Amino acid sequence: MEQDKNGEVYSKVVRAGKRTYFFDVKSTKGNDLYITLTESKKTTLNDGRENFEKHKIFLYKEDFEKFREGLDDVLSKIDSLRETDHFDEKSDDHSSFSSVSFDDL
């Protein structure tokens, strides 16, 4: 298994507007694989300087399948909801959603 000095084996970057998502496969010293999911969001400070807020999730091998099942389930649900007229992927009207901060959870 090829890895760099930080244990990184593979990386995938997904750019989405002001956010960038990093999917990194890493290896422990014992050669166990794990994933880090990082969201990086560009913001502007009051003085005009750019700042990047980062949120990171560590996903360990014993949770890969459950994570995949959960993600597949919610993506499937989104697909079925989009088939109705209630949710349209082209709609930008988020007025029915409340604002939730991760600090509130």
C-alpha positions as CSV (number, residue, x, y, z in Angstrom):
1,M,0.0,0.0,0.0
2,E,1.5,3.3,-1.1
3,Q,1.3,6.1,1.4
4,D,3.0,9.4,2.1
5,K,4.7,10.3,5.3
6,N,1.4,11.4,6.9
7,G,-0.2,8.1,6.2
8,E,-2.3,9.4,3.3
9,V,-3.1,6.7,0.8
10,Y,-5.7,8.4,-1.4
11,S,-7.4,11.8,-1.6
12,K,-10.4,13.0,-3.5
13,V,-11.3,16.7,-3.6
14,V,-14.9,17.9,-4.4
15,R,-15.4,21.6,-5.0
16,A,-18.9,22.9,-4.5
17,G,-19.4,26.6,-4.5
18,K,-17.9,28.2,-1.3
19,R,-17.3,24.7,0.1
20,T,-14.7,22.1,-0.7
21,Y,-14.9,18.6,0.5
22,F,-11.9,16.4,1.1
23,F,-12.2,12.6,1.2
24,D,-8.9,11.2,2.4
25,V,-8.0,7.6,2.9
26,K,-5.3,7.2,5.5
27,S,-3.4,4.4,7.1
28,T,-2.5,3.8,10.7
29,K,0.9,2.6,11.8
30,G,-0.7,-0.9,11.9
31,N,-1.8,-0.5,8.3
32,D,-5.5,-0.2,9.2
33,L,-7.4,2.1,6.8
34,Y,-9.6,5.0,7.9
35,I,-11.3,7.9,6.2
36,T,-11.3,11.6,7.1
37,L,-14.1,13.7,5.6
38,T,-13.3,17.4,5.7
39,E,-15.5,20.3,4.8
40,S,-13.7,23.6,4.2
41,K,-15.9,26.7,3.8
42,K,-14.5,30.0,2.6
43,T,-15.7,33.0,4.7
44,T,-14.8,36.6,4.8
45,L,-13.7,38.2,8.0
46,N,-14.9,41.7,9.0
47,D,-11.6,43.2,7.9
48,G,-12.1,41.7,4.4
49,R,-9.5,38.9,4.8
50,E,-10.5,35.4,3.6
51,N,-10.8,32.6,6.2
52,F,-11.5,28.9,5.9
53,E,-13.7,27.2,8.4
54,K,-12.9,23.4,8.6
55,H,-15.0,20.6,10.0
56,K,-13.5,17.1,10.1
57,I,-15.1,13.6,10.6
58,F,-13.0,10.5,11.2
59,L,-14.6,7.3,9.9
60,Y,-13.0,4.0,11.1
61,K,-13.0,0.7,9.3
62,E,-15.5,-0.9,11.7
63,D,-18.0,1.8,10.7
64,F,-17.5,1.8,6.9
65,E,-20.5,-0.4,6.0
66,K,-22.9,1.3,8.4
67,F,-21.9,4.7,7.1
68,R,-22.4,3.5,3.5
69,E,-25.8,2.0,4.3
70,G,-26.8,5.3,6.0
71,L,-25.6,7.4,3.1
72,D,-27.2,5.2,0.5
73,D,-30.5,5.3,2.5
74,V,-30.7,9.1,2.7
75,L,-29.6,9.6,-1.0
76,S,-32.2,7.1,-2.0
77,K,-34.8,9.0,0.0
78,I,-33.7,12.3,-1.6
79,D,-34.2,10.7,-5.0
80,S,-37.7,9.5,-4.2
81,L,-38.6,12.9,-2.7
82,R,-37.4,14.6,-5.8
83,E,-39.8,12.5,-7.9
84,T,-42.7,14.3,-6.1
85,D,-43.4,17.9,-6.7
86,H,-42.7,18.8,-3.1
87,F,-38.9,18.8,-3.5
88,D,-37.2,20.0,-6.6
89,E,-33.4,19.9,-6.9
90,K,-33.6,23.2,-8.9
91,S,-35.4,25.0,-6.1
92,D,-33.4,27.4,-4.0
93,D,-36.3,28.2,-1.6
94,H,-35.1,27.0,1.8
95,S,-37.6,29.1,3.7
96,S,-39.3,26.1,5.1
97,F,-36.1,24.9,6.7
98,S,-34.8,26.2,10.0
99,S,-31.2,27.3,10.5
100,V,-29.3,24.7,12.6
101,S,-25.9,25.2,13.9
102,F,-23.7,22.2,14.7
103,D,-23.1,23.9,18.1
104,D,-26.9,23.3,18.8
105,L,-26.6,19.6,18.3
